Amino acid sequence: MIRINNLTAALDDARSLEELAAAHLKIDVKKIRGVKLIRQAIDARRYRGAEIKFNYVVDVDTGKKSPAAEKNPLVIPKISGIKKNPVVVGFGPAGIFTALVLAEAGLAPIIYERGGNIDDRTAAVEKFFRAGLLDENSNVQFGEGGAGTFSDGKLTTRLNDDLIDYVLKIFVEAGAPRDILYLQKPHIGTDKLRDVVKNIRQKILNLGGKIFFNAQVTDLEFDSHGKISAAIINGSEKISADTIFFCVGHSARDTYEMLNRHGTAMEIKSFAVGVRIEHPQEFIDRAQYGEDFLHPKLPAADYMLTFKDLKRSRGAYSFCMCPGGQVVAATSENNRVVTNGMSNFSRNSGVANSALLVTVDARNFKNFGNDVLSGIRFQRHFESCAFENGGKNYRAPVQTVGDFLNDRAESKNFLVSPTYPLGFKISDLRRCLPAEVAATLKDALIFWDGKIKNFAADDVPITGVETRTSAPCRILRDKITRQSVSNAGLYPIGEGAGYAGGIMSSAIDGIKSAQAFIQTNSTEREIC
């Protein structure tokens, strides 16, 4: 097996991978027994007039041995002797993969998810989008699949970890498109992700796990040494437990408050806030692909933008860019407005949207208290401002970029109609953002307009506010055991604990925490 790391082909090159590999290796194509596609990327950079091309990483079977190919699969040992089933709290990406690994090890995890199963949750979300009737426990943030289920299902990550292949393999086995195994920017799409999540859930159940929906862990009990001893479900039902994997997601504010009451070690964490911007998808395609924007081989284009604000010592960036998608109503609390973005697998809505965010930290939270929960109060304040400026009926405040840059709110002519599902009200978004965030965002928009011409055109709509980008605090844990530094038996995991930032990193964090538990217990008990 021979690995080729930079196999390139022009956009209109009709040769097969076998033919491309043979030409690269300068051998007869008949000597190639097969080609496995490892990675596929599009290079749309047009330096010095270069054309768009595909870049491939492939493994070529020529019958000769070579040290290239397969990575070792994840090996999960079976263990016995655990007196109490481990408990997993939350069934988003972190909880799903924590539970899966525990189940594969024969540990029959018990899972508690505060929201509904995927079908009930979808019905609750659609009801909110349609009528403005919010279920605070089953919504875009909470329920089976976690917040990522109502997003783009993007699987990109900055991590360089062998577990990425394991996660992708599990997704494909559960019904995800096979191309996520090799695309540089894989995504599943909200529509397909729902079935994928249900199929993984069934696999966990088949392995002996149990899951309870509409079951929120509202409190914890600890022994005299601070070790976990029990969980309280829905305020009344007490479950004895000595191991709890906490995968609660970044919006579980009541959970942070509960942990803080118990003195669990946490710290303030920076995050980012901003708005959603929308363009016609064709505009983004043209900007990225030029005259080839209609080529059938090219997917809906995306973008990634950054800006360093030296005057204010903070950064701005695009985030969760959703080609061919829509802006969604993502609040989990009554009388607040929060935005996010999602798209289906086909990405064919005709509208591109992305968050434009500015980093915030303890400097910004000082007016909301000096404790670990000050970031939550900060978020709530501006979400409430967005609710009021949208008309107090879950409509979102919307403004054109031209008005935002010129400190007015009067234009009603949009390049594309805002897609936020509950409607919108023309409003000055400076009322919904910290002054320093609005100032940085203005400078960033002007800078980005120089990168993508007319990105910040006068009639481009922006919708507020985006505040749930990552956890506002971090639950401190030991680097080796991955348990809370203050409460043995409590495993803080994923985005909600402040250790991940997306589907893939959350899933991998869950796997590693489950592995840490298995390793500790398998050294003390018989491996069977």
Salt bridges, closest charged atoms under 4 A:
ASP12 OD1 - HIS295 NE2 2.58
ASP13 OD2 - ARG15 NH2 2.79
ASP43 OD1 - ARG45 NE 2.88
ASP59 OD1 - ARG3 NE 2.69
GLU70 OE2 - LYS36 NZ 2.98
GLU104 OE2 - LYS203 NZ 3.67
ASP119 OD1 - LYS198 NZ 3.32
GLU144 OE2 - ARG201 NE 2.72
ASP152 OD2 - LYS154 NZ 3.63
ASP152 OD2 - HIS187 ND1 3.89
ASP152 OD2 - ARG347 NH2 2.33
ASP161 OD2 - LYS512 NZ 2.57
ASP162 OD1 - LYS71 NZ 3.76
ASP165 OD2 - LYS71 NZ 3.35
GLU173 OE2 - LYS169 NZ 2.69
GLU173 OE1 - LYS203 NZ 3.64
ASP195 OD1 - LYS198 NZ 3.71
ASP219 OD1 - HIS262 NE2 2.63
GLU221 OE1 - LYS238 NZ 2.96
ASP254 OD2 - ARG114 NH2 2.80
GLU257 OE2 - ARG380 NH1 3.01
GLU267 OE2 - ARG474 NH1 3.08
GLU282 OE2 - ARG286 NE 3.10
ASP292 OD2 - ARG46 NH2 3.25
ASP302 OD1 - LYS185 NZ 3.11
ASP309 OD2 - ARG312 NH1 2.65
GLU333 OE1 - ARG253 NH1 2.78
GLU333 OE1 - ARG336 NH1 2.82
GLU333 OE2 - ARG380 NH2 2.76
ASP361 OD1 - ARG363 NE 2.95
ASP371 OD1 - ARG377 NH1 2.75
GLU383 OE2 - ARG253 NH2 2.73
GLU383 OE2 - ARG468 NE 2.90
ASP403 OD1 - ARG408 NE 2.71
ASP407 OD1 - ARG430 NH1 3.30
ASP407 OD1 - LYS442 NZ 2.21
GLU410 OE2 - ARG408 NE 3.72
ASP428 OD2 - ARG430 NH2 2.69
ASP443 OD2 - LYS311 NZ 3.11
ASP443 OD2 - ARG312 NH1 2.96
GLU466 OE1 - ARG276 NE 2.86
GLU495 OE1 - HIS250 NE2 3.85
ASP509 OD1 - ARG477 NH2 2.81
ASP509 OD1 - ARG482 NH2 2.50
GLU524 OE1 - ARG525 NH1 3.94
